[in-house]
Each structure stands twice: as structure tokens, then as C-alpha cells.
Amino acid sequence: GGDLVNDSLAIHSLDGIQVDALLFDSASGDLEYYTSTDGAATWNLVSSVVSSAIELNQTNIQRIDSNLLYVTYHDASGGAVWFAYSDDNGSTWNRMTLYSFTPHPDSEAEMVAIDNGATVYVAVYNATDGFLQLFRSSDGGQNFDSLTIDELHTGPFLDLDAEGDTVVVSWVDGVTNQLHYGISNDGATEYFYRTVPDY
């Protein structure tokens, strides 16, 4: 058994409906990848994305095609946000550390991939230092660039979306509780910031 953590389901329609899920086994510290090909009636354990004594508070999974899967997870015990990908339908995983910082349980990470998986964005809220960081890959997660979005008005409830060259990140100010969002129209090179009034 395990715990289903945030954003851990991905529904993919290819030769029927396939549902992918990540479950964290708090006893073993394993982040396990499960899949269902019958609309979530039955589940099969495929592999462990990571097998170690970690403490997870958020994961994301996105299926790109019949073989390619992207995963991010935040290890609250070590303070790192990781990116992992599988190109063999979840049988094996390649992992890299995106961002390391002093552990904080309120830190968050969100991921979105576009362009058939060629472009990947990962937004990370570092609750320890109060930074909102965006990571961008243009080669399918092989390499990432980083951009600091905000150092003054960061907070929880992070969200991220992208389409074409437009990337939108939203978050709640940890002090004023105002809703902020940043919009980029050039693939996350430059951002324009907005505050939603009376939130």
C-alpha cells in the first residue's frame, strides 16, 4: 500500500484509456509507478521511480506517448526537487536533481511538458528561502536552464501551464495572501507580473 500524493495521476488515451499513478510507500520510502489499462478497475505495479528512504510531499507525472513518461518529485527530507524520465514505458527511470535547498515541508513543485515532450517546464517554490524558480528544458529533459521568477512575494498553492511560447505561473503571496501570476510570451525568457485584486 501507499499514499497517493498531489498531482499523481495521468490519464492517457492511446489504444484505450490508460491511467498512470504514483504512490509513495511511506514504510519503504519508495516512489512507485502503477498503471491501469482498464479505466482504473485494476492496477499493476510497474517499477519504483526511486527506491530509498525519502519523504515526499508532492509528485507530478505526465505521459508523453506510449513509451515516454516524465515525473517530478520533491524530497522533503533532503530538500531537493528531482526530475525523472522513462523512455521504456516506466520499466526503468533516469533521474537528475533540479534544485537543492534546505528542507521545508511547504515547498512545492509543478511540471508541464509541451511540444510532444520536447519542452519541459518545472516551477519550484522554495519555502525555505522564499524563492520561486522556473526550470526549462528544450531537449526533452536532458538539460535545464533556470530563471528566478520572484523573490519577494512568493508563497504556496503553486500552479503552472504552458502552450506554445506562452507560460503562466501563479502563486499566493505568503504574507498578504494575494494571488499573483506571471505571464511569459517568449518561452519563459521574460515575465510580466500581475496581482489579482481583492483575492
N, C-alpha and C positions, 0 to 999 in steps of 0.2 A: 504494500500500500504506500501511498504518498500523498503529498499535498499539491493541489493544483494552484499554481501561483499566477500572478497577474499576466494577462495577455498571452496565455499559454496554449491557445487553440488556434489552428489554422484550417480553414475549410477549402478544399481544392476540388474542382470538378474536372476530372480527366478520366474518361472511361468509367464514369460513375462518380459518386461523391466519396471523396477520401477526407478524413479528418485526422489531423496531426495534433498531438498534445505533448506537453512537457509536464512531468510530475517530479517533484522534489521529494526524495525519500529522506526525511529528517533523521532517521536512525542511522543510515549508512553514509549520508552526505552525498548520495548520487543524484545527479540530474538525469532523469530517464526519459527517453523518447519513445512514445507509443503511437500507433497508427490504427485507424479503423477504416475498412473499405466497405462497410455495410451501414453507413449512416450513424455510427457510434453505438450500434447494438452490441458489438463485441470489439475487444481491443487486443492488440498484440504488442508486447514489449520487443522493440527492435534493438535498442542499444542504450548505452549510457553516454550522454554528451560529455560528461566529466564524472570521474569516479574518485572522489576524495572527500575529506571531511570539510565541507564548505557549508556556509549558512546563506541561503538565498532569500531575498525578499522581492525579487522581480525578474521575470524572464519574458522574452519575446520570441516567437517563431514565425517564419514566413516561408511558404513553399513557392519556389520559382517555377519549377517544371516537374516532370515525373521523377527526376533524379536529384535535383538541386534544392537544398534547404539551407536557410540562414537562421541563426539563433544568436541572441544576446542574453547575457545574464549578469546580474550584479551579485557579487560575492560579498555579503555584508561583513563576514569575518575578516577578510583580507583587504577590503576596501576597493577592490578592483572591478571594473566593468570589462567583460570579455565578449569577443565576437567569435563565433564558430560557424563553419560551413561543412556541409556534406555534399559530395557530388556522386554518391552511390546510394541515394535514397535512404540515408540515415544509418547505413551499416557502419561507417567509420566517420570520424569528425576531425577537422583541423581547427585549432584554436589559437587565438592571439589576444594579448592584453591590449585593450584600447586606452584605458585610463586608470591610473592608480592614485589613491588618496587615502587619508586617514579614515578608517571605517566610520560610517554613520548610518543608522537604520532607516533614516528618512530619505536617503539618496535614491534616485530613480534613473531609469534608462528607457528610452523608446527607440524603435527601429522601423524604417520603411525602406523597401527596395523597389526601384522602378527600372524601366528600360530593359525588361526581361532579366533583371538581376544584375545588370552591368553597373548601375549606380546604386550605392547604398548610403543611407544617412542614419546616423545614430546620435541622438541627443541625450546628454547626461546632465542631471542635476547633482552637483557635488554639495551635499548638505553640510559638510564639514567646513568648507571654505566659502560657501555661498556662490559658487560659480555655476554658470550654465554654459556647457561646452557642446559644440556640434562637431561630429566627425563625419567625413565624407570620403567615399571611395568611388573611383571611376573605373576600376578594373575588377569588379565582382568581389570585393572584399579582400583582395590581396594586399593592398596598401591603403592607408587612410591619412588624410590631412585633417588638421583640427582648427577650429575657429571658436574663440570665446564670444558668446552671444551677449551675455550680461553678467556683470559682477556686482551690481548694486541692488537690483530688485528681483532677485531670484527667490524661488520657493517651490513648493510641491505641486502635485497634480499636473505633471508634465504631459504634453501631447505633441505629436509630430505627424505631418503629412507632406506629400510631395507629388507633383505631376509636372512633367516636362522640366523646365528650368525654375518653376515656382516651388519654393519650400516654405512651409509655415510651421512655426513653433509657438506653442502657447504654454503659459505657466501662471501660477498665482504668487503674487508678492508675499513673501513670508512675514513682512511687517505690517503692511497696510491692507492685506487681503484683496488687493485689486488684481483683476485679471489683465495680464499683459500678453501681447503676441508680437512676434517678429515675422516679417514677410520678406523673402528674397525672390527677385525675379531673374537672377543670374546664376542659379545653381549653388546658392549659399555662399557666394563670394562677398556680397554686401547685404546688410539687413536694414529694414526700416521698421522702427518700433512704434507700437501703438498701445494705449491703455484703454480698456473697455470701461466707460464711466458707470458709476453707480452699481458696481458689481458687489 
